[in-house]
Amino acid sequence: MPSTSYSPPTEIGSPIPANTSHAISVTLPTWRDNVDYEEAADRVVSRMKSGYPRFFIQPQIKKLITICDEKFAKSTETCLLFPSRKPAQRCRDFIRQFYKQTTPTSLSTSIPCVRLAEITVIPPDQTKSPLQGSVTLHVVLFPKDAFSMAKLYWQHTGEGISSRCAEYSLNIIQAKHDEKISIIENCSGKSSISLRRPIFHKRYSSNTRANIRTNFDKDSNVTGPNSPTSPTSPTDSTYTENSATVEENFYVEERYGRNLPITFTDKAKIALRRRIAGVLGIENQNDDGKSDGSNDNLDDVINRKIESTNVAERGVKGVTEDDVFLFSTGMSSIFHAHRYILNVFPPNKSICFGFPYVDTLKILEKFGPGCHFYGNGSSEDIDNIENLLESGEKILALFCEFPSNPLCKSSDLKRLRLLADKYDFLIVIDETIGNFVNVNVLEWADILVSSLTKIFSGASNVMGGGLVLNPQRKHYEKLKQVIKQDYEDLVWGEDAIFLERNSRTFRDRILKINETAEELCDFLSKSPKVKKVYYPKYITPEIYSQYKKVNGGYGGLFSLTFYSSKASQQFFDSLPIAKGPSLGTNFTLACPYTILAHYLELDWAAKFGVEAGLVRVSVGLEDRKVLLEGFQKGLDAITDE
């Protein structure tokens, strides 16, 4: 895959990638900007046009929430939106449970009334809408002072609606004062909305693609692997500034886009599940010709015969797409893995092994009976777990990352597997950082989870998550049965199309990023200004090497620490790369990780080696020489030694 140059946005609060209406990241270019963001300083917060979707409610969703507030909420209420009734009910239960736990028994009447409403939005002519037809939005209405609790559910579980779903709905609902709306409001009942004159935007008509292509054919020779892809343009209701703004945003998303028509959503999801299962082998990675807007390449993927006896890329016999389940976010896949296990086995505590990404620990602590936290992920921690189990303590499941984020530690999966088999608990492995191009870890897991938002997609313009069951494990049939009964496919159709398109080249991208990241880390590790480089090649390498594939690498994520807080800030502020949350992007991206993830618990994080001055870097597809020069610039800026 060719190298690329990338000019990152520099304006505070602007989306990363630039001019992308569904961007996953946001520009926070200086250390001070990140601190002020965490402290909710107006100079930063008021300029936020984008953000990581589980932490920041995207503009399209905000507009839809505003409509629902105006139509349904009381003056003391607000709401959040979910794609089905089940997550809406779980959000309601989460809010109520918090108040029950924090409110004295004598004041039980003060537990808020949390109401659910269902809003069905119907296009005027569904025959001209190949996208999703009608959409039912599930509204959780609650007192405004309970918003922080509702927002925690949104953040931890990743179950909120997609921004593309909101965009589609906003094209149907034009919030006009003369529309007649009827709604039945109560604390536990169902509500509905009927719009007399919904307006349907031309972007979703059956001939939209043909019209769009005619407008932009003259620029179709412009290519670049970093740019987002889109089959459609932003909506007038989402971008009302002027038509020039609409066309500018649309052009940036479409100019590189070769997405399949939205009518191929179901096939795209099958292709995604097969790709994640690793049963396709090395796919045709050609990024031009008939794969442009055609289903030929996808039909080959769908029609290819898959033998259930194949070991395939996963290193486990019998894995098929039927063992893969798609979710709207990576965190949602972790949340549901936890839910499914709780539905199968007695409600014992789980174990969080190693220092994890923040919301994994929160899920285990807040949903269910709680967890034991072994934040160092060391051999001594495994000794302590073994002692705990020998004492008679029953464990539900052990959750870990391979390797971990942000310290890139690798867990001793073989030893953990021996304990799991002996004491009959499950192992859930998050492979987001490692990915199955680089490592084989499914063999040691009962359930494997990953964020498809990251390197699997790379374009930083769509969210997604995956869950894989290991068919060779003892409790496979029990888990499969409960998932079959409970699972809802809530991945928005357009998001699936984006994920399928973006992920076609993920193997090539990973291999290139592996090489660049390793060279960059070797360079940085020799600098006397760098205190430590956290990278799987240097951190627990004896463990990582046991699971590393022959042709695999060490991934694109690493972290750096320095000898003072001032040095960290000088380095970060001088880096000429994109700066914002997220990782696994096709462009290099950095953030002061501990500040963003643990600002209110810096001392606690430091106990596990996660220093306040840590800078996390996710390597992209830029030319290596350009990156080396950029990081040298960051090192040169350090004057405090």
Secondary structure, DSSP 8 states (H G I E B T S, - for coil): ---B------STT-EESTT-TT-SEE---SHHHHHHHHTT-HHHHTT-S---TTTS--HHHHHHHHHHHHHH--TTEEEEEESSHHHHHHHHHHHHHHHHHHS-GGGGGGS---EEEEEEE--S-GGG--S-SSEEEEEEEEEGGGHHHHHHHHHHH--S--HHHHHHHHHH----TT--------SSS------SS----GGGSTTHHHHHHHHHGGGTT---TTS---SS---TTT--S-HHHHHHHHHHHHTT-----GGGHHHHHHHHHHHHHT-S-S-----SGGGSS-SHHHHHHHHS---TT--TTTTSTT--GGGEEEESSHHHHHHHHHHHHHHHS----EEEESS--HHHHHHHHHSSS-EEEETT--HHHHHHHHHHHHTT----EEEEESS-TTT-----HHHHHHHHHHHT-EEEEE-TTT-TTTB--GGG-SEEEEETTTTTT-SSS---EEEEE-TTSTTHHHHHHHHHHH------HHHHHHHHHHHTTHHHHHHHHHHHHHHHHHHHHT-TTEEEEE-TTTSSHHHHHHHB-TT----SEEEEEESSHHHHHHHHHH--SEESS----SS-EEE-HHHHHHGGGHHHHHTTT--TT-EEEE--SB-HHHHHHHHHHHHHT----
